[in-house]
Amino acid sequence: MAAAIRDTLAFIDRLMLEMIEQQENKVLDLARQIHPGLTTEDIRNPHDFSDLIQNGIWNFEDGILSGLKSAHMALRAKLLESAE
């Protein structure tokens, strides 16, 4: 039973990584539409780019990305807990 739970959590972990990657690409693409030439590192510090901060759509999508990352961290904690 424990192995099945670990397998399920590992599957969800991989799925979360895929979702995060997809959302990261979406956020970066949108950021580049707003401010051409931005890099992944640039959008980690959006306060340096007022046009990003002022764009509600970009902030919404970036918020989704933050939520996905938070959920993923919680899942990883559960994975570690189940491994003990």
C-alpha positions in Angstrom: 0.0 0.0 0.0 2.8 2.5 0.9 4.5 1.8 -2.4 1.3 2.6 -4.3 0.9 5.9 -2.4 4.5 6.8 -3.2 4.0 6.0 -6.8 0.9 8.1 -7.0 2.7 11.0 -5.3 5.7 10.7 -7.6 3.3 10.8 -10.6 1.6 13.9 -9.2 5.1 15.4 -8.6 6.0 14.9 -12.3 2.7 16.4 -13.4 3.3 19.4 -11.2 6.7 20.0 -12.7 5.1 19.9 -16.2 2.5 22.4 -15.2 5.0 24.7 -13.6 7.2 24.6 -16.8 4.2 25.3 -19.0 3.2 28.3 -16.8 6.8 29.6 -16.6 6.8 29.6 -20.4 3.5 31.4 -20.5 4.6 34.0 -18.0 7.9 34.6 -19.9 6.1 34.9 -23.2 3.6 37.3 -21.9 6.4 39.3 -20.2 8.2 39.6 -23.5 5.1 40.8 -25.2 4.9 43.6 -22.6 8.7 44.3 -22.5 10.7 42.7 -25.3 14.0 41.0 -24.5 13.3 40.0 -20.9 15.0 36.9 -19.6 13.8 34.3 -17.1 16.0 36.0 -14.5 14.5 39.4 -15.3 11.0 38.2 -14.4 12.2 36.9 -11.1 12.6 40.5 -10.2 9.5 42.1 -11.8 9.8 45.2 -9.6 12.6 46.3 -11.9 10.2 46.6 -14.8 7.3 48.9 -14.0 5.4 47.9 -17.2 5.2 44.3 -15.9 4.0 45.4 -12.4 1.3 47.6 -14.0 0.0 44.8 -16.2 -2.9 43.0 -14.5 -2.9 40.0 -16.8 0.8 39.4 -16.3 0.4 39.7 -12.5 -2.5 37.2 -12.6 -0.5 34.7 -14.6 2.6 35.2 -12.4 0.3 34.6 -9.4 -0.8 31.3 -10.9 2.8 30.3 -11.3 3.5 31.2 -7.6 0.5 29.1 -6.6 1.7 26.1 -8.6 5.2 26.4 -7.1 3.7 26.5 -3.5 1.5 23.5 -4.1 4.5 21.6 -5.5 6.6 22.4 -2.4 3.8 21.1 -0.2 3.6 17.9 -2.3 7.4 17.5 -2.1 7.1 17.8 1.7 4.5 15.1 1.7 6.7 12.9 -0.5 9.6 13.2 1.9 7.2 12.5 4.8 5.9 9.3 3.2 9.5 8.1 2.5 10.2 7.9 6.2 
